């Protein structure tokens, strides 16, 4: 019988949605690793099954080795890691440890346990050099911030392991949004502000930063569906973009969310939210992913934003 499926960083944004995807479509035992003990939304299926959750610190080398040798998974989705670009400027060492060292310890443990496991390592599109053109996997590399540097180093660790014979697939997801996303991300911040304004807890004025920036946005549920397909059909040692190929401006995202609001909502630029170093546009090309797996994004942006806003309405109501 094949072994269980392991998801690291399972309580995080993408990790929790991946758990949902796996519980809905896989018969194997689903095991969720996270360094935080509390259960996150998305670790329980709508049906009778549930993910088995374990608190594992990926920076504890021996704990990781022992836990992996005991579990012996058939597939590992490595979603754990630092996810904040802004915080990586302040806590660069933590970003490097969480993204690079933890990945090294995990892959080392796979080698030590002699596992015949497929491993997906989720990196980032921020490894690319800034370009106004759609970025393919062959586009020039050149991260412009500590977060991107940490994700590039993580990917190099993964690709080196693939060259040594491990079945490692490297993934470069572009921006993904949807329910459960932290409000430190732009679209989620806008939705939370609207939900709080609707509840009378905030003035009906959105505080925004640079609305000219254009970002390739994919629903997180489409993103994790791509992860699952790559676990089956992706080629070890090759990176894969996961993206929509469309890059709306942040101004368009604000306008769409305002159109969904139950009250009139204004806009105010907050100088503290402006980032002069923002790339004007980041857009990807997912041709390799489409050609090799048949993946296509299926959730429209309007539906994503509606679900995101409804999620924040529920969270605000529960406060």
Phi and psi restraints in degrees (value plus and minus 20) as a CYANA .aco file:
   2 UNK   PHI     -84.9   -44.9
   2 UNK   PSI     136.3   176.3
   3 UNK   PHI     -97.9   -57.9
   3 UNK   PSI    -199.2  -159.2
   4 UNK   PHI     -92.7   -52.7
   4 UNK   PSI     151.4   191.4
   5 UNK   PHI    -126.8   -86.8
   5 UNK   PSI     108.7   148.7
   6 UNK   PHI    -129.0   -89.0
   6 UNK   PSI     115.8   155.8
   7 UNK   PHI    -142.5  -102.5
   7 UNK   PSI      97.6   137.6
   8 UNK   PHI    -108.6   -68.6
   8 UNK   PSI     135.0   175.0
   9 UNK   PHI      43.9    83.9
   9 UNK   PSI      14.8    54.8
  10 UNK   PHI     -90.5   -50.5
  10 UNK   PSI     -40.1    -0.1
  11 UNK   PHI    -108.6   -68.6
  11 UNK   PSI     -22.3    17.7
  12 UNK   PHI    -100.1   -60.1
  12 UNK   PSI    -197.0  -157.0
  13 UNK   PHI     -80.5   -40.5
  13 UNK   PSI     -85.3   -45.3
  14 UNK   PHI     -87.9   -47.9
  14 UNK   PSI     -58.4   -18.4
  15 UNK   PHI     -78.8   -38.8
  15 UNK   PSI     -62.4   -22.4
  16 UNK   PHI     -88.6   -48.6
  16 UNK   PSI     -56.2   -16.2
  17 UNK   PHI     -90.9   -50.9
  17 UNK   PSI     -52.9   -12.9
  18 UNK   PHI     -85.1   -45.1
  18 UNK   PSI     -59.2   -19.2
  19 UNK   PHI     -77.5   -37.5
  19 UNK   PSI     -65.7   -25.7
  20 UNK   PHI     -76.5   -36.5
  20 UNK   PSI     -66.5   -26.5
  21 UNK   PHI     -81.6   -41.6
  21 UNK   PSI     -63.8   -23.8
  22 UNK   PHI     -89.8   -49.8
  22 UNK   PSI     -61.7   -21.7
  23 UNK   PHI     -83.4   -43.4
  23 UNK   PSI     -50.6   -10.6
  24 UNK   PHI     -99.8   -59.8
  24 UNK   PSI     -45.0    -5.0
  25 UNK   PHI    -145.4  -105.4
  25 UNK   PSI     -27.9    12.1
  26 UNK   PHI    -138.1   -98.1
  26 UNK   PSI     122.9   162.9
  27 UNK   PHI    -108.8   -68.8
  27 UNK   PSI     -34.4     5.6
  28 UNK   PHI     -90.4   -50.4
  28 UNK   PSI     142.0   182.0
  29 UNK   PHI     -86.1   -46.1
  29 UNK   PSI     109.7   149.7
  30 UNK   PHI    -124.2   -84.2
  30 UNK   PSI     103.9   143.9
  31 UNK   PHI    -136.5   -96.5
  31 UNK   PSI     109.8   149.8
  32 UNK   PHI    -132.0   -92.0
  32 UNK   PSI      99.3   139.3
  33 UNK   PHI    -124.0   -84.0
  33 UNK   PSI     115.9   155.9
  34 UNK   PHI    -174.3  -134.3
  34 UNK   PSI     132.3   172.3
  35 UNK   PHI     -99.9   -59.9
  35 UNK   PSI     -34.7     5.3
  36 UNK   PHI    -120.0   -80.0
  36 UNK   PSI     115.9   155.9
  37 UNK   PHI     -90.4   -50.4
  37 UNK   PSI     -59.3   -19.3
  38 UNK   PHI     -81.2   -41.2
  38 UNK   PSI     123.4   163.4
  39 UNK   PHI     -94.8   -54.8
  39 UNK   PSI     122.4   162.4
  40 UNK   PHI    -122.0   -82.0
  40 UNK   PSI     138.0   178.0
  41 UNK   PHI     -76.1   -36.1
  41 UNK   PSI     123.1   163.1
  42 UNK   PHI      76.9   116.9
  42 UNK   PSI     -21.4    18.6
  43 UNK   PHI    -117.4   -77.4
  43 UNK   PSI      -9.7    30.3
  44 UNK   PHI    -152.0  -112.0
  44 UNK   PSI     112.8   152.8
  45 UNK   PHI    -100.8   -60.8
  45 UNK   PSI     138.3   178.3
  46 UNK   PHI     -85.4   -45.4
  46 UNK   PSI     -41.5    -1.5
  47 UNK   PHI    -112.4   -72.4
  47 UNK   PSI    -164.2  -124.2
  48 UNK   PHI    -108.3   -68.3
  48 UNK   PSI     -38.2     1.8
  49 UNK   PHI    -105.0   -65.0
  49 UNK   PSI     141.0   181.0
  50 UNK   PHI    -166.0  -126.0
  50 UNK   PSI     135.4   175.4
  51 UNK   PHI    -100.1   -60.1
  51 UNK   PSI     124.3   164.3
  52 UNK   PHI    -107.6   -67.6
  52 UNK   PSI      97.7   137.7
  53 UNK   PHI    -122.0   -82.0
  53 UNK   PSI     119.0   159.0
  54 UNK   PHI    -154.1  -114.1
  54 UNK   PSI     121.4   161.4
  55 UNK   PHI    -110.4   -70.4
  55 UNK   PSI      89.8   129.8
  56 UNK   PHI    -149.6  -109.6
  56 UNK   PSI     107.7   147.7
  57 UNK   PHI    -111.4   -71.4
  57 UNK   PSI      89.1   129.1
  58 UNK   PHI     -88.5   -48.5
  58 UNK   PSI     -32.0     8.0
  59 UNK   PHI    -109.3   -69.3
  59 UNK   PSI     -19.6    20.4
  60 UNK   PHI    -117.6   -77.6
  60 UNK   PSI      77.5   117.5
  61 UNK   PHI     -74.6   -34.6
  61 UNK   PSI     -68.0   -28.0
  62 UNK   PHI     -92.6   -52.6
  62 UNK   PSI     -55.5   -15.5
  63 UNK   PHI     -83.1   -43.1
  63 UNK   PSI     -63.7   -23.7
  64 UNK   PHI     -81.6   -41.6
  64 UNK   PSI     -65.9   -25.9
  65 UNK   PHI     -81.3   -41.3
  65 UNK   PSI     -64.6   -24.6
  66 UNK   PHI     -87.7   -47.7
  66 UNK   PSI     -63.1   -23.1
  67 UNK   PHI     -85.7   -45.7
  67 UNK   PSI     -59.3   -19.3
  68 UNK   PHI     -91.7   -51.7
  68 UNK   PSI     -59.1   -19.1
  69 UNK   PHI     -83.8   -43.8
  69 UNK   PSI     -53.6   -13.6
  70 UNK   PHI     -95.7   -55.7
  70 UNK   PSI     -59.9   -19.9
  71 UNK   PHI     -96.6   -56.6
  71 UNK   PSI     -63.8   -23.8
  72 UNK   PHI      31.7    71.7
  72 UNK   PSI      43.0    83.0
  73 UNK   PHI     -92.6   -52.6
  73 UNK   PSI     135.5   175.5
  74 UNK   PHI    -108.0   -68.0
  74 UNK   PSI     -50.2   -10.2
  75 UNK   PHI    -156.3  -116.3
  75 UNK   PSI     118.5   158.5
  76 UNK   PHI    -144.8  -104.8
  76 UNK   PSI     102.2   142.2
  77 UNK   PHI    -121.4   -81.4
  77 UNK   PSI      89.2   129.2
  78 UNK   PHI    -113.3   -73.3
  78 UNK   PSI      71.3   111.3
  79 UNK   PHI    -120.6   -80.6
  79 UNK   PSI     -29.6    10.4
  80 UNK   PHI     -87.5   -47.5
  80 UNK   PSI     127.0   167.0
  81 UNK   PHI     133.8   173.8
  81 UNK   PSI     146.8   186.8
  82 UNK   PHI     -91.2   -51.2
  82 UNK   PSI     114.1   154.1
  83 UNK   PHI    -138.5   -98.5
  83 UNK   PSI     -19.6    20.4
  84 UNK   PHI    -124.0   -84.0
  84 UNK   PSI     101.0   141.0
  85 UNK   PHI     -86.3   -46.3
  85 UNK   PSI     -65.6   -25.6
  86 UNK   PHI     -84.0   -44.0
  86 UNK   PSI     -64.4   -24.4
  87 UNK   PHI     -88.9   -48.9
  87 UNK   PSI     -44.0    -4.0
  88 UNK   PHI     -86.3   -46.3
  88 UNK   PSI     -45.9    -5.9
  89 UNK   PHI     -87.0   -47.0
  89 UNK   PSI     -57.5   -17.5
  90 UNK   PHI    -104.7   -64.7
  90 UNK   PSI     -54.3   -14.3
  91 UNK   PHI    -145.7  -105.7
  91 UNK   PSI      42.5    82.5
  92 UNK   PHI     -82.6   -42.6
  92 UNK   PSI     -60.6   -20.6
  93 UNK   PHI     -81.5   -41.5
  93 UNK   PSI     -62.7   -22.7
  94 UNK   PHI     -83.0   -43.0
  94 UNK   PSI     -61.3   -21.3
  95 UNK   PHI     -82.1   -42.1
  95 UNK   PSI     -62.8   -22.8
  96 UNK   PHI     -86.1   -46.1
  96 UNK   PSI     -63.1   -23.1
  97 UNK   PHI     -83.3   -43.3
  97 UNK   PSI     -68.7   -28.7
  98 UNK   PHI     -89.6   -49.6
  98 UNK   PSI     -58.2   -18.2
  99 UNK   PHI    -108.2   -68.2
  99 UNK   PSI     -56.3   -16.3
 100 UNK   PHI    -119.0   -79.0
 100 UNK   PSI     -76.1   -36.1
 101 UNK   PHI     -84.5   -44.5
 101 UNK   PSI     -61.3   -21.3
 102 UNK   PHI     -83.6   -43.6
 102 UNK   PSI     -58.5   -18.5
 103 UNK   PHI     -85.1   -45.1
 103 UNK   PSI     -61.9   -21.9
 104 UNK   PHI     -80.0   -40.0
 104 UNK   PSI     -66.1   -26.1
 105 UNK   PHI     -82.7   -42.7
 105 UNK   PSI     -59.2   -19.2
 106 UNK   PHI     -85.5   -45.5
 106 UNK   PSI     -67.5   -27.5
 107 UNK   PHI     -89.5   -49.5
 107 UNK   PSI     -54.7   -14.7
 108 UNK   PHI     -80.9   -40.9
 108 UNK   PSI     -60.7   -20.7
 109 UNK   PHI     -86.3   -46.3
 109 UNK   PSI     -54.7   -14.7
 110 UNK   PHI     -82.3   -42.3
 110 UNK   PSI     -63.3   -23.3
 111 UNK   PHI     -83.6   -43.6
 111 UNK   PSI     -67.4   -27.4
 112 UNK   PHI     -82.5   -42.5
 112 UNK   PSI     -55.8   -15.8
 113 UNK   PHI    -105.7   -65.7
 113 UNK   PSI     -22.6    17.4
 114 UNK   PHI      33.7    73.7
 114 UNK   PSI      27.4    67.4
 115 UNK   PHI    -101.8   -61.8
 115 UNK   PSI     118.7   158.7
 116 UNK   PHI    -117.1   -77.1
 116 UNK   PSI      48.9    88.9
 117 UNK   PHI    -137.3   -97.3
 117 UNK   PSI     124.5   164.5
 118 UNK   PHI    -105.3   -65.3
 118 UNK   PSI     108.5   148.5
 119 UNK   PHI    -140.0  -100.0
 119 UNK   PSI     103.9   143.9
 120 UNK   PHI    -124.4   -84.4
 120 UNK   PSI     103.8   143.8
 121 UNK   PHI    -128.0   -88.0
 121 UNK   PSI      97.8   137.8
 122 UNK   PHI    -109.4   -69.4
 122 UNK   PSI      88.8   128.8
 123 UNK   PHI    -115.1   -75.1
 123 UNK   PSI    -150.0  -110.0
 124 UNK   PHI    -181.6  -141.6
 124 UNK   PSI     128.9   168.9
 125 UNK   PHI     -91.2   -51.2
 125 UNK   PSI     -30.0    10.0
 126 UNK   PHI     -95.8   -55.8
 126 UNK   PSI     -14.1    25.9
 127 UNK   PHI     -96.8   -56.8
 127 UNK   PSI     -36.9     3.1
 128 UNK   PHI     -99.2   -59.2
 128 UNK   PSI     134.3   174.3
 129 UNK   PHI     -93.2   -53.2
 129 UNK   PSI     123.2   163.2
 130 UNK   PHI     -77.2   -37.2
 130 UNK   PSI     116.4   156.4
 131 UNK   PHI    -176.1  -136.1
 131 UNK   PSI     123.4   163.4
 132 UNK   PHI     -98.6   -58.6
 132 UNK   PSI     -30.1     9.9
 133 UNK   PHI    -113.9   -73.9
 133 UNK   PSI     135.4   175.4
 134 UNK   PHI     -77.0   -37.0
 134 UNK   PSI     111.0   151.0
 135 UNK   PHI    -110.4   -70.4
 135 UNK   PSI     100.3   140.3
 136 UNK   PHI    -112.0   -72.0
 136 UNK   PSI     153.9   193.9
 137 UNK   PHI     -86.1   -46.1
 137 UNK   PSI     -36.9     3.1
 138 UNK   PHI    -114.8   -74.8
 138 UNK   PSI     -16.1    23.9
 139 UNK   PHI     -86.6   -46.6
 139 UNK   PSI     135.1   175.1
 140 UNK   PHI     -79.6   -39.6
 140 UNK   PSI     119.9   159.9
 141 UNK   PHI    -108.6   -68.6
 141 UNK   PSI     122.6   162.6
 142 UNK   PHI     154.4   194.4
 142 UNK   PSI      51.7    91.7
 143 UNK   PHI     -81.6   -41.6
 143 UNK   PSI     125.8   165.8
 144 UNK   PHI    -131.7   -91.7
 144 UNK   PSI     -11.0    29.0
 145 UNK   PHI    -171.2  -131.2
 145 UNK   PSI     144.5   184.5
 146 UNK   PHI     -79.1   -39.1
 146 UNK   PSI     -54.7   -14.7
 147 UNK   PHI     -81.6   -41.6
 147 UNK   PSI     -69.2   -29.2
 148 UNK   PHI     -80.4   -40.4
 148 UNK   PSI     -58.1   -18.1
 149 UNK   PHI     -82.1   -42.1
 149 UNK   PSI     -64.1   -24.1
 150 UNK   PHI     -84.4   -44.4
 150 UNK   PSI     -57.2   -17.2
 151 UNK   PHI     -92.9   -52.9
 151 UNK   PSI     -52.9   -12.9
 152 UNK   PHI     -85.6   -45.6
 152 UNK   PSI     -63.9   -23.9
 153 UNK   PHI     -83.3   -43.3
 153 UNK   PSI     -58.8   -18.8
 154 UNK   PHI     -80.0   -40.0
 154 UNK   PSI     -64.7   -24.7
 155 UNK   PHI     -84.6   -44.6
 155 UNK   PSI     -59.8   -19.8
 156 UNK   PHI     -82.2   -42.2
 156 UNK   PSI     -58.1   -18.1
 157 UNK   PHI     -81.3   -41.3
 157 UNK   PSI     -63.0   -23.0
 158 UNK   PHI     -86.2   -46.2
 158 UNK   PSI     -66.4   -26.4
 159 UNK   PHI     -88.3   -48.3
 159 UNK   PSI     -52.2   -12.2
 160 UNK   PHI     -84.6   -44.6
 160 UNK   PSI     -60.3   -20.3
 161 UNK   PHI     -83.8   -43.8
 161 UNK   PSI     -56.9   -16.9
 162 UNK   PHI     -84.3   -44.3
 162 UNK   PSI     -59.6   -19.6
 163 UNK   PHI     -84.5   -44.5
 163 UNK   PSI     -46.7    -6.7
 164 UNK   PHI    -104.7   -64.7
 164 UNK   PSI     -19.9    20.1
 165 UNK   PHI      92.2   132.2
 165 UNK   PSI     -26.6    13.4
 166 UNK   PHI     -96.3   -56.3
 166 UNK   PSI     128.8   168.8
 167 UNK   PHI    -105.9   -65.9
 167 UNK   PSI      57.0    97.0
 168 UNK   PHI    -130.0   -90.0
 168 UNK   PSI     107.4   147.4
 169 UNK   PHI    -131.3   -91.3
 169 UNK   PSI     108.0   148.0
 170 UNK   PHI    -117.7   -77.7
 170 UNK   PSI     112.6   152.6
 171 UNK   PHI    -138.0   -98.0
 171 UNK   PSI     116.1   156.1
 172 UNK   PHI    -136.0   -96.0
 172 UNK   PSI      61.8   101.8
 173 UNK   PHI     -92.7   -52.7
 173 UNK   PSI     119.7   159.7
 174 UNK   PHI    -107.4   -67.4
 174 UNK   PSI    -190.9  -150.9
 175 UNK   PHI     -78.3   -38.3
 175 UNK   PSI     109.4   149.4
 176 UNK   PHI    -145.6  -105.6
 176 UNK   PSI     122.0   162.0
 177 UNK   PHI    -153.9  -113.9
 177 UNK   PSI     145.0   185.0
 178 UNK   PHI     130.8   170.8
 178 UNK   PSI    -194.0  -154.0
 179 UNK   PHI     -76.0   -36.0
 179 UNK   PSI     126.5   166.5
 180 UNK   PHI      62.8   102.8
 180 UNK   PSI     -20.3    19.7
 181 UNK   PHI     -95.0   -55.0
 181 UNK   PSI     121.8   161.8
 182 UNK   PHI     -85.7   -45.7
 182 UNK   PSI     128.4   168.4
 183 UNK   PHI     -94.5   -54.5
 183 UNK   PSI     -17.3    22.7
 184 UNK   PHI     -96.3   -56.3
 184 UNK   PSI     -30.2     9.8
 185 UNK   PHI    -117.1   -77.1
 185 UNK   PSI     125.7   165.7
 186 UNK   PHI     -76.6   -36.6
 186 UNK   PSI     -77.7   -37.7
 187 UNK   PHI     -81.0   -41.0
 187 UNK   PSI     -59.6   -19.6
 188 UNK   PHI     -87.5   -47.5
 188 UNK   PSI     -57.2   -17.2
 189 UNK   PHI     -82.4   -42.4
 189 UNK   PSI     -64.5   -24.5
 190 UNK   PHI     -80.9   -40.9
 190 UNK   PSI     -65.5   -25.5
 191 UNK   PHI     -84.3   -44.3
 191 UNK   PSI     -61.0   -21.0
 192 UNK   PHI     -84.3   -44.3
 192 UNK   PSI     -62.4   -22.4
 193 UNK   PHI     -81.4   -41.4
 193 UNK   PSI     -61.8   -21.8
 194 UNK   PHI     -84.3   -44.3
 194 UNK   PSI     -64.1   -24.1
 195 UNK   PHI     -82.0   -42.0
 195 UNK   PSI     -59.6   -19.6
 196 UNK   PHI     -90.8   -50.8
 196 UNK   PSI     -55.6   -15.6
 197 UNK   PHI     -86.4   -46.4
 197 UNK   PSI     -61.1   -21.1
 198 UNK   PHI     -81.1   -41.1
 198 UNK   PSI     -53.7   -13.7
 199 UNK   PHI    -104.9   -64.9
 199 UNK   PSI     -18.5    21.5
 200 UNK   PHI      57.5    97.5
 200 UNK   PSI      -2.8    37.2
 201 UNK   PHI    -120.8   -80.8
 201 UNK   PSI     -20.9    19.1
 202 UNK   PHI    -172.7  -132.7
 202 UNK   PSI     126.3   166.3
 203 UNK   PHI     -81.0   -41.0
 203 UNK   PSI     123.3   163.3
 204 UNK   PHI     -96.4   -56.4
 204 UNK   PSI      36.5    76.5
 205 UNK   PHI    -156.4  -116.4
 205 UNK   PSI     100.0   140.0
 206 UNK   PHI     -97.7   -57.7
 206 UNK   PSI     107.9   147.9
 207 UNK   PHI    -109.4   -69.4
 207 UNK   PSI     100.7   140.7
 208 UNK   PHI    -149.4  -109.4
 208 UNK   PSI     143.8   183.8
 209 UNK   PHI    -126.3   -86.3
 209 UNK   PSI    -150.5  -110.5
 210 UNK   PHI     -96.5   -56.5
 210 UNK   PSI      90.7   130.7
 211 UNK   PHI    -112.0   -72.0
 211 UNK   PSI     -21.8    18.2
 212 UNK   PHI    -103.7   -63.7
 212 UNK   PSI     -43.3    -3.3
 213 UNK   PHI     -80.5   -40.5
 213 UNK   PSI     119.0   159.0
 214 UNK   PHI    -134.6   -94.6
 214 UNK   PSI     111.5   151.5
 215 UNK   PHI    -151.2  -111.2
 215 UNK   PSI     118.9   158.9
 216 UNK   PHI     -91.5   -51.5
 216 UNK   PSI      96.2   136.2
 217 UNK   PHI    -138.3   -98.3
 217 UNK   PSI     112.4   152.4
 218 UNK   PHI    -149.8  -109.8
 218 UNK   PSI     121.1   161.1
 219 UNK   PHI     -81.5   -41.5
 219 UNK   PSI     115.9   155.9
 220 UNK   PHI     -78.9   -38.9
 220 UNK   PSI     -50.0   -10.0
 221 UNK   PHI     -91.3   -51.3
 221 UNK   PSI     -53.5   -13.5
 222 UNK   PHI     -89.5   -49.5
 222 UNK   PSI     -57.7   -17.7
 223 UNK   PHI     -80.8   -40.8
 223 UNK   PSI     -68.4   -28.4
 224 UNK   PHI     -92.8   -52.8
 224 UNK   PSI     -43.8    -3.8
 225 UNK   PHI     -84.7   -44.7
 225 UNK   PSI     -57.5   -17.5
 226 UNK   PHI     -83.3   -43.3
 226 UNK   PSI     -59.9   -19.9
 227 UNK   PHI     -77.5   -37.5
 227 UNK   PSI     -65.6   -25.6
 228 UNK   PHI     -84.3   -44.3
 228 UNK   PSI     -60.1   -20.1
 229 UNK   PHI     -86.6   -46.6
 229 UNK   PSI     -56.7   -16.7
 230 UNK   PHI     -89.3   -49.3
 230 UNK   PSI     -48.9    -8.9
 231 UNK   PHI     -83.4   -43.4
 231 UNK   PSI     -49.2    -9.2
 232 UNK   PHI    -110.2   -70.2
 232 UNK   PSI     -63.4   -23.4
 233 UNK   PHI    -136.2   -96.2
 233 UNK   PSI     -29.0    11.0
 234 UNK   PHI     -88.3   -48.3
 234 UNK   PSI     129.9   169.9
 235 UNK   PHI    -112.1   -72.1
 235 UNK   PSI     105.7   145.7
 236 UNK   PHI     -77.1   -37.1
 236 UNK   PSI     119.1   159.1
 237 UNK   PHI      66.7   106.7
 237 UNK   PSI     -17.5    22.5
 238 UNK   PHI    -138.5   -98.5
 238 UNK   PSI     117.5   157.5
 239 UNK   PHI    -104.2   -64.2
 239 UNK   PSI     130.7   170.7
 240 UNK   PHI    -151.4  -111.4
 240 UNK   PSI     105.7   145.7
 241 UNK   PHI     -92.6   -52.6
 241 UNK   PSI     121.1   161.1
 242 UNK   PHI    -142.8  -102.8
 242 UNK   PSI      88.7   128.7
 243 UNK   PHI    -181.4  -141.4
 243 UNK   PSI     147.1   187.1
 244 UNK   PHI    -110.9   -70.9
 244 UNK   PSI     -45.1    -5.1
 245 UNK   PHI      63.8   103.8
 245 UNK   PSI     -14.5    25.5
 246 UNK   PHI    -145.6  -105.6
 246 UNK   PSI     118.9   158.9
 247 UNK   PHI    -149.9  -109.9
 247 UNK   PSI      65.1   105.1
 248 UNK   PHI     -88.8   -48.8
 248 UNK   PSI     135.4   175.4
 249 UNK   PHI     -96.2   -56.2
 249 UNK   PSI     137.7   177.7
 250 UNK   PHI     -82.9   -42.9
 250 UNK   PSI     -49.1    -9.1
 251 UNK   PHI     -82.8   -42.8
 251 UNK   PSI     -59.0   -19.0
 252 UNK   PHI     -86.4   -46.4
 252 UNK   PSI     -58.7   -18.7
 253 UNK   PHI     -82.9   -42.9
 253 UNK   PSI     -63.9   -23.9
 254 UNK   PHI     -80.8   -40.8
 254 UNK   PSI     -65.7   -25.7
 255 UNK   PHI     -82.1   -42.1
 255 UNK   PSI     -61.3   -21.3
 256 UNK   PHI     -86.7   -46.7
 256 UNK   PSI     -61.0   -21.0
 257 UNK   PHI     -87.2   -47.2
 257 UNK   PSI     -60.1   -20.1
 258 UNK   PHI     -81.8   -41.8
 258 UNK   PSI     -54.6   -14.6
 259 UNK   PHI     -88.1   -48.1
 259 UNK   PSI     -41.7    -1.7
 260 UNK   PHI    -111.2   -71.2
 260 UNK   PSI     -30.4     9.6
 261 UNK   PHI     -89.4   -49.4
 261 UNK   PSI     131.1   171.1
 262 UNK   PHI    -107.8   -67.8
 262 UNK   PSI     -26.1    13.9
 263 UNK   PHI    -156.5  -116.5
 263 UNK   PSI     138.4   178.4
 264 UNK   PHI     -84.8   -44.8
 264 UNK   PSI     115.4   155.4
 265 UNK   PHI    -148.8  -108.8
 265 UNK   PSI     107.4   147.4
 266 UNK   PHI    -110.5   -70.5
 266 UNK   PSI    -195.3  -155.3
 267 UNK   PHI    -153.5  -113.5
 267 UNK   PSI     118.9   158.9
 268 UNK   PHI    -160.2  -120.2
 268 UNK   PSI     106.1   146.1
 269 UNK   PHI     -96.2   -56.2
 269 UNK   PSI     107.9   147.9
 270 UNK   PHI    -123.7   -83.7
 270 UNK   PSI      94.0   134.0
 271 UNK   PHI     -74.9   -34.9
 271 UNK   PSI     -49.7    -9.7
 272 UNK   PHI     -89.3   -49.3
 272 UNK   PSI     -38.5     1.5
 273 UNK   PHI    -115.0   -75.0
 273 UNK   PSI     -24.1    15.9
 274 UNK   PHI     -99.9   -59.9
 274 UNK   PSI     115.7   155.7
 275 UNK   PHI    -143.3  -103.3
 275 UNK   PSI      79.4   119.4
 276 UNK   PHI     -78.7   -38.7
 276 UNK   PSI     -45.2    -5.2
 277 UNK   PHI    -107.2   -67.2
 277 UNK   PSI     -17.3    22.7
 278 UNK   PHI     -75.5   -35.5
 278 UNK   PSI     114.2   154.2
 279 UNK   PHI     -87.7   -47.7
 279 UNK   PSI     114.9   154.9
 280 UNK   PHI     -79.4   -39.4
 280 UNK   PSI     -55.8   -15.8
 281 UNK   PHI    -168.4  -128.4
 281 UNK   PSI     119.3   159.3
 282 UNK   PHI    -153.1  -113.1
 282 UNK   PSI      93.3   133.3
 283 UNK   PHI    -159.1  -119.1
 283 UNK   PSI     122.1   162.1
 284 UNK   PHI    -133.8   -93.8
 284 UNK   PSI     150.3   190.3
 285 UNK   PHI    -143.7  -103.7
 285 UNK   PSI      96.0   136.0
 286 UNK   PHI    -123.8   -83.8
 286 UNK   PSI       9.3    49.3
 287 UNK   PHI     -79.4   -39.4
 287 UNK   PSI     -61.9   -21.9
 288 UNK   PHI     -81.0   -41.0
 288 UNK   PSI     -65.2   -25.2
 289 UNK   PHI     -81.3   -41.3
 289 UNK   PSI     -65.6   -25.6
 290 UNK   PHI     -84.0   -44.0
 290 UNK   PSI     -66.6   -26.6
 291 UNK   PHI     -85.1   -45.1
 291 UNK   PSI     -55.2   -15.2
 292 UNK   PHI    -114.3   -74.3
 292 UNK   PSI     -37.5     2.5
 293 UNK   PHI    -145.6  -105.6
 293 UNK   PSI     -36.9     3.1
 294 UNK   PHI      61.4   101.4
 294 UNK   PSI     -13.5    26.5
 295 UNK   PHI     -86.3   -46.3
 295 UNK   PSI     121.9   161.9
 296 UNK   PHI    -163.9  -123.9
 296 UNK   PSI     122.5   162.5
 297 UNK   PHI     -87.9   -47.9
 297 UNK   PSI     117.6   157.6
 298 UNK   PHI    -141.2  -101.2
 298 UNK   PSI     -32.6     7.4
 299 UNK   PHI    -115.3   -75.3
 299 UNK   PSI      97.3   137.3
 300 UNK   PHI     -84.6   -44.6
 300 UNK   PSI     132.4   172.4
 301 UNK   PHI     -78.9   -38.9
 301 UNK   PSI     -59.8   -19.8
 302 UNK   PHI     -80.6   -40.6
 302 UNK   PSI     -58.7   -18.7
 303 UNK   PHI     -87.3   -47.3
 303 UNK   PSI     -60.9   -20.9
 304 UNK   PHI     -78.5   -38.5
 304 UNK   PSI     -67.6   -27.6
 305 UNK   PHI     -86.9   -46.9
 305 UNK   PSI     -56.7   -16.7
 306 UNK   PHI     -83.6   -43.6
 306 UNK   PSI     -64.7   -24.7
 307 UNK   PHI     -86.0   -46.0
 307 UNK   PSI     -58.6   -18.6
 308 UNK   PHI     -83.0   -43.0
 308 UNK   PSI     -65.5   -25.5
 309 UNK   PHI     -86.1   -46.1
 309 UNK   PSI     -61.9   -21.9
 310 UNK   PHI     -83.4   -43.4
 310 UNK   PSI     -56.0   -16.0
 311 UNK   PHI     -83.1   -43.1
 311 UNK   PSI     -62.4   -22.4
 312 UNK   PHI     -91.4   -51.4
 312 UNK   PSI     -52.9   -12.9
 313 UNK   PHI     -80.9   -40.9
 313 UNK   PSI     -62.9   -22.9
 314 UNK   PHI     -85.3   -45.3
 314 UNK   PSI     -61.3   -21.3
 315 UNK   PHI     -85.3   -45.3
 315 UNK   PSI     -62.0   -22.0
 316 UNK   PHI     -85.8   -45.8
 316 UNK   PSI     -60.2   -20.2
 317 UNK   PHI     -83.6   -43.6
 317 UNK   PSI     -49.9    -9.9
 318 UNK   PHI    -105.2   -65.2
 318 UNK   PSI     -28.3    11.7
